[in-house]
Amino acid sequence: MEIDDELNFAIAGKRDSGIVGFFKPDPCSQYFQGHFPGYPIVPGVLLLEISMRILTRALEMPRANLIVSSFTKISFLKPIFPNDNVEIEVAIDGCEAKCIGFIHGETVFKFIGCFKSV
């Protein structure tokens, strides 16, 4: 399991559905400052970024070499709180990455990212 300390996520490995990573939001993270005071939830843009970092690991390339041209079909279905254990599956289909986040098997977000490498 490969761990990224900056954002507190790990790559678990591959499944038939794609690559799988885990994310556990640190309650002391700078990402919660101001989002929302007294009721901290993970910003959606952070979920997009973590999913793209998982994608770059699947493609074995630096994040700086991946350009996302668009995000479509974005659905944030439930809030993600500090210390939630989020499982993220990223499936690659051509130049699209289909990303789904789960907590205890329940879908909490999903989207499609169109990308290209440089």
C-alpha positions, 0 to 999 in steps of 0.5 A: 500500500502506497501512502501519500502523507500530504492528503492522507490517502493510500493506494490499495491496489487494483480490482477488476473495476479499476484502481482503489485508494483510501482517504481518511480526512485529517481533522487538523488539515488546512482544508477544513479551515473555513469549510465550514466553521463548526461543521467541517466537511471535505471540500468537493474540489479536494475529492476531485484532486485525490481521485486524480492523484489515484488516477496518476498512480494507476497510470504511473505518471506524475500528477503534473503530467496529467491535465484534466480537461473536464469533469462531468456528471459530478454528484456529491451525495453525502457529506464527508467528515473528518476521520471518515474512511472513504474508499475511492475507485477509479476506472479508466476507459480511454481518456475518461476516469470514472470515479466513485467514492464509498463510505461503508459501501454506500456511494457518497460521490461520483464523477467522470473526469476527462484527461490527457497526459503531457 
